[in-house]
Amino acid sequence: MAADPSAAPSARPSPRSVPVVDLAGWRSGDPDRRAAVAREIDSACSAVGFVQIVGHGIAQHVIDGLAAAIDLFFSQPLDVKRRSLPPRPSVNRGYTEPGSERLSYSLGVDSPADLFEAFNIGANVDDHPDLDLDAEIYARNIWPDDLSAFREGVSTWFAHARGVAHTMTDVFAAALGLPDGWFRSFTDHSIDVLRLNHYPLPAARPDGPGTGWVEPPLAPGQLGMGAHTDYGIVTVLWADPVPGLEVLTADGTWLPVVPESGALLINLGDLLARWTNDRWTSTMHRVVPPRGADGRPVRRRSAAFFHDGNADALIGTIDTCRAADGSSTYEPVTVGEHLAQKLAGSRGLTLNDHATREAGRLAATDLRPRGATA
């Protein structure tokens, strides 16, 4: 079912001009309501590359379980969290210490170390015993000991977020005029990763709680999470309703985004930009050090589910998205090759020289957080 590109989009802008789309119409199965949702998604993906979705069908108790799991793990002492460190950066599982990653390196852009800490789980070789998968790419998870409630809450969210990601790719197929389920052949053993992010508060002043905050020493331009695009197909993001997240708009300005109540955030990854020849671009975003309305630091939590596609899938531009002469901006690449280049930057701290197109979008912007003077 193809969306009618001539129809006027009906996505309603949020107060921060990020479209909000209700997936209830798609989930109803009604062809007309599905076509309307596909038009809204096409409009959002073409204009912003970022959308808030409601009507996603995930129950509040599942969301509450995720938030409780995040709190449970990140409240542990650092030495306990370090027991879940991966054996090497290329294993995208387990705990990430504050200051150990630089997301902008995935674009080949130098920056100070990012401030966040994280914990990753993902699809692994045991999920597909009939396939000969790379045990490094599909690494086994590194669960912390004696935190069964953490594992339960995170695993439950992983399953629900994966369902939303599959729904979104089905909507994408309709919005792009592709056959129903077109993306499924590229994602039947997808490299799916869930990353729990935590932006901790700075320490209280020595003279006791409630007397203010000691600002962490920040390097010029240092961010909670550096400017980057996500690497795969689509990201399903749950986040606290606090400031921090900013999206780069077409005019080169940073748009602050705070999720609406009950909404999930959807952003596009590099592979969709390749498939659509930049009809839809991957969402450039960053997280500035979170602050409340009073200017004080606030804690921020998020959970990003990355639906990245099969490692061996070859991603080339869709025929209907090629230029009139049949050309494309992008050369074909496998999902595994693309992800390896990106992760070698953000986690391996080697500047990625394969992302010049994405990096060029940052050239005219000020990479510093608001209020920075150095």
N, C-alpha and C positions, 0 to 999 in steps of 0.2 A: 504494500500500500504506500504510495508516494504522497508526500505532502504537496499541496498546491502552492508553488512559490509566489503566485500572484495574489494570494489571499493575505489580508492584513493581519499581522501578528496580534495576539490578544494577551501576551504576557504582561503582567502589571509590574511596574518598577517598584522596588522597595525604596525606602527613604534614602538609600545610598545608591540608587540607580542600578542596582543589580536585579535582573528580572527574577520574579518568583513564579514558578510553574507548579500547578497542582497535578500530580500524577494519577489522581483518582480517576480522571477521565480515561487515561490509558489502561489502567487496571480494570476498568469496567468491561473492556472488550468490545464496546460499541464502536463500529468503524468511524462514524462521524466524530465522536469524541476523541478517538485515537488520532485522527487526522488533525484535529485542532491542536492537540498536545504536540504533535510532530512539528506543526508550523511554529508554535511558540518556542520549541527547543531550537529549531533552525534559526529563528530570529536571534535568540540569545547567543547561540554559538557563533553566529556571523558577526554580531556587534560587540560582544564582550568576551566570549569564550568561558563564561562563568555564569552559573545560575544557582538559585536556591530552589530546592524542591520540597513541597509539602505533599501530603497524601501518599507518602511512600510506603505506608503499611507496617512500619516497625513500631511495635508496642512500646509504651513509655517504660515499662519495667525492664525491657531489654536495654534501653538507653541508660536507665538508672544503674543497671548491672555493669555496664561499661564504665561509667563514671566512678563507681565504687572500686572497680578493679584497678583503674588508673591510680586512684588515691592509695590503694593498698600497696601497690608496688613502689611508687615513687616516694612514699613515706618511709621506706626501709632505709637503714643506714647505708652509706656509700659502699662499705665493704661487702654488704650483703648483695647489693645490686651488681657489684663487680663480678660476683660469682657467675653471672649470666653473660659475661663478655664473650663475643665470638672469638675463634682462634686466630682470625685474620680479617682485615677489612672487607675482603671480597666475599665473605660469608655474611649475607645481609639478614642476619638473625640475631636475637638477643639484645643485650643492653648497649647503648651508646652513651658515653660519658659527656657531660657538658664541655664544650670547647674542642671536641675531637673531630668535628665535621665542618666543612665549608661548602655549603650548597652552591654558591656561585662558581666554584671550581668546575661544576658540571657543565658550565657555559664557557669555561676558559677564562673567567674573570677573577682576578685576584681580590681577596677581601680578608679581613680579620676572621678569627674563628667564631663560629656561631655559638650562641649562648644556651641553646636548648639541650635537654637530655631526652632519650627516646628508648623504646623497646619495640622490637620487630618480631612478628611471626609471619609464616607464609606457607604456601603450598609446598609440599616436599615429595621426595621420591616415593614415600610410602603411600601417597594418595593415588599413584598410578603404577601399580606393580606390573602391569602388562607392557609398560613402555620403558625403553632404555634411556633414562633421563640423566642429565649431568647433575651429580650429587653436590656440586658447588652451587649451581644456579638454583636447584630445587633442594636446598639444604634442609636438614632436619631442624626442628625448632629446639631452642635452648630454654626450657622452662625453669623458673626458679624453684628450688625445693621448698616444700612446706607452705605453699601458697595456692592451695587447690581452688579457693574462691576466685583468685586472680585468673587462673587458667580457665575456669568455667565461664566467667564473665566475658573474657576476651574471645574465647572460642565461639561463644554464642553470637557475639557481635560480628565476628568474622563471617559466619554463615549468613547472617542477615544482610550485611553490607555487600557480600558477593551477589546475593539475590538482587539488590538494587542495581549493582553494576551491570548484571545481565539484562535487567529491564532497560537500563539506559542505552545499552548497545542496540537493543531491539528498536527503541525509539529513534536512535541515530540512523538505523537502516531505513526506516520509514521517511525520516526527514531528508535523507539523501537520495530518495527514489530507488533504493536497492531492494532486492527480494527480501521477504520476511526471514529473519534470522541469519542474514548474510554474514554477520561477524562471528557467528558461532563456530565456524570451521577454523577460525584463527585463535579460538580461546578454549578449546575443549581440554587442554592441559595448560591453562594460563599460569604465568608466573604472577600469582596474586600475593601481595604483601600487605599486611596491616601494620602501620607504624603508629604507636602511641607516643605523643609528644608532650613534654612537660616543660614549662617555662617557669622555673621556681622564683619565689620572692627573694629579694636580698635580705640579709640578716638584720635583725632588730638592733637598735643602738645599744651600746654597752650599759647605759644607765637604766635599762629596763624596757619591757614591752609597752607599747602604746605611746612612745615618745618620739616616734618618727622612724625613718629608714636610713640605713647607710647605703648610698648608691654604689653599685659595683663599679670598679674601675673599667671604663669602656674605652677601647681603642677608637680612633676616628673612623666613623662609618660602620662600627660594629653593630650587628643586628641580632635579634632573637633567632632568626633564620634568614640567611642571605637570599638575595633575588635569584630565582630559578624558574624553570618550567618543569612540570612533572614529565616523567620519561615515557610512560606507556600510552594506554588508550584513554582511560577515564579514571578519575579519582573521586571517591565518595568520602566526604569529610564531615565528621561531627566535631563541633568546637564549642567551647564555652562562649556565652554571649558577652564577651569583653573585647575591648579594642586590641589591635596588634596586626591582624591580617590586612594586607593591602594588595590590590590588584593593579597592574599596569594597564592603562587605557590606551586607545589608539592615538590619542594626542600627546602621549608621553608623560601623563601625570599619574600619580599613585592614588587610587580610590580606596579609602578605608571600607572594610566590610565587617559588619557584626551580624551573625546569623539571627534571623527571626525565630521566635519561639516555635519549637517543634520542627524547624527546617533543617535539612541537610544541605551541604554545599557541594556542588558538582563542578569540577573543572576539567578541561580537556588536556590531554597529554600530547607529546611530540608525535606519536604514531598517527593520531588523527590528523594532525597538520600535514603529515606526509601523504596519508591516504587522500586527503581532500585538496592537496596542492595549495594550502593556506586559504581555501574558502573558509575553513574554520582553523584558527591558529591556537597553538597551545598557550595556556594561560600563564603569563609571567606574573609571579607573585613573590611576596616576601613577608616576614613578620618582624615588625619593629618591636623594641622592648615594650611590653604591654604596660599601659598606664590607665588609671581611672580618670573620671572627670575632674578630680581634684589634683591631678598630676602625679599622684603617688603610684609607685609600681603595684601592679596587681598580678596574681597568679593566673596563668592561662594553661588550659589543657585542650588537646585535640587528638583525634584518631583518624588517620588518613588511610583509606583502603585503596591500594593501587591495583587496578585491573590492567595488566600489562601485555597479555597475549602469550601465545605459545613461543617458547624459546626458538624453535626452528621455523616459525612462520616468516615468510618473506613479505615485507611490506612495500608495496609499490603503489603509485598513485592510481586511484579509481579512474577508469576510462572517461566517465562523464565529468571529471574534475580537471582533466588535462586542458592545456591551452588549445586554441583552434588548430594549431599545427601538430598537435599530438604530443607536445613536449611537457615536461614537468620540471619544477624547481629542484626536485629531490631525486636522487638515485635510490634504487631499491636497497634495502638493508634487512637483515634478519632481526627479530626482536632481541635475541641473545646478544648479537654484536652491538646493537645500539645501547642496550642496558649496561653492558660491560664498559663501554666508553664513558657513559655518564657516571656510573658508580666509581670508576677509577678516579674521577674528579672529586666528587663530594666526599667519598669515604677514603679513597686512597691518596687524596691530596695531590694528585697530578693534574695540572691544568689540561682540560679537554680541548683539543684543537679540532674537533669534529663538529662543533656547535657554533660556527661563526654566524650563521643566519639568526639563531636565537639571541646570541650575544649582541648582535648589531642593534637589536631593539632596545638595549639598555644604553646605547652610546650617548643619546641626547638627554638622559635623565640624571637626576641627582640621586646617587645611591645611598646618601646618608639618611638616617632617620630624621623626622621633623624635629626641629629645635636644636639639632647638632650645629656647633659652630666651628668645629675643627675637622 
